[in-house]
Amino acid sequence: MSCGPQQAVDARLMRGVSTRLDDSVCACLDLSADEDLSEAGMVTTPGWDALRHIKMLLTIKQKFAVEFSSRDIAQTQLYQGIRDLLVSMTTQP
């Protein structure tokens, strides 16, 4: 089964967001660039405390030129939540 054009665009968008997000998260948390972030989160990742969380969100806000609502911030305690939120923000008209 092959991917359609929209699926290919979505996959490229996800990879692009993930790459840029990985750079930001690793830099803010002083992690190695090859760190597996798939299960990263405030509870599971050493160094991801409240202060670094705020610093990371500010870095992501600047890098992606997005604004986070209070509701959005509740979704950002896991790497996957941040990534999914950024992808949805990037695809909104």
C-alpha positions as CSV (number, residue, x, y, z in Angstrom):
1,M,0.0,0.0,0.0
2,S,1.5,3.4,-1.0
3,C,1.1,6.7,0.7
4,G,-1.0,9.4,-1.0
5,P,0.2,12.9,-1.5
6,Q,-1.4,14.2,1.7
7,Q,0.1,11.4,3.8
8,A,3.6,12.2,2.3
9,V,3.2,15.9,3.2
10,D,2.0,15.0,6.7
11,A,5.0,12.6,7.2
12,R,7.5,15.4,6.0
13,L,5.8,17.9,8.3
14,M,6.0,15.6,11.3
15,R,9.7,14.9,10.6
16,G,10.5,18.6,10.2
17,V,8.7,19.5,13.4
18,S,10.3,16.6,15.2
19,T,13.8,17.5,14.1
20,R,13.5,21.2,15.2
21,L,11.7,20.2,18.4
22,D,14.4,17.6,19.2
23,D,17.1,20.3,18.9
24,S,15.2,22.6,21.3
25,V,14.4,20.0,23.9
26,C,17.9,18.5,23.9
27,A,19.4,22.0,24.2
28,C,17.1,23.1,27.1
29,L,17.5,19.8,29.0
30,D,21.2,19.5,28.3
31,L,20.7,16.1,26.6
32,S,22.8,14.6,23.9
33,A,21.5,15.2,20.4
34,D,21.0,11.5,19.8
35,E,18.8,11.1,22.9
36,D,15.6,9.1,22.3
37,L,12.8,11.5,23.2
38,S,9.9,9.3,22.3
39,E,9.1,8.6,26.0
40,A,10.4,11.9,27.3
41,G,8.4,13.9,29.8
42,M,8.5,15.9,33.0
43,V,8.2,12.7,35.1
44,T,10.4,10.4,33.1
45,T,13.3,12.7,32.0
46,P,16.0,13.7,34.4
47,G,16.4,17.5,34.5
48,W,12.9,18.2,33.1
49,D,11.7,20.2,36.0
50,A,9.2,23.1,36.2
51,L,11.8,25.8,35.5
52,R,13.3,24.1,32.5
53,H,9.8,23.3,31.3
54,I,9.0,27.0,31.1
55,K,12.4,27.8,29.5
56,M,11.8,25.1,26.9
57,L,8.3,26.4,26.1
58,L,9.7,29.9,25.6
59,T,12.4,28.5,23.3
60,I,9.8,26.5,21.3
61,K,7.5,29.6,21.1
62,Q,10.3,31.6,19.6
63,K,11.6,28.9,17.3
64,F,8.2,27.9,15.9
65,A,6.6,31.4,16.1
66,V,3.6,30.0,18.0
67,E,1.5,31.1,21.0
68,F,0.5,28.6,23.7
69,S,-2.9,28.9,25.5
70,S,-3.4,27.7,29.0
71,R,-5.1,24.6,27.6
72,D,-2.2,24.0,25.2
73,I,0.3,24.2,28.1
74,A,-1.5,21.3,29.8
75,Q,-0.6,19.1,26.8
76,T,3.1,19.9,27.0
77,Q,4.3,17.7,29.8
78,L,5.3,15.0,27.4
79,Y,7.5,15.3,24.3
80,Q,4.8,13.6,22.2
81,G,2.2,16.1,23.4
82,I,4.4,19.0,22.4
83,R,5.1,17.5,19.0
84,D,1.5,16.8,18.3
85,L,0.5,20.3,19.4
86,L,3.1,21.9,17.1
87,V,2.0,19.8,14.2
88,S,-1.6,20.8,14.7
89,M,-0.6,24.5,15.0
90,T,1.5,24.2,11.9
91,T,-1.3,22.7,9.8
92,Q,-4.1,25.1,10.9
93,P,-5.0,27.7,8.3
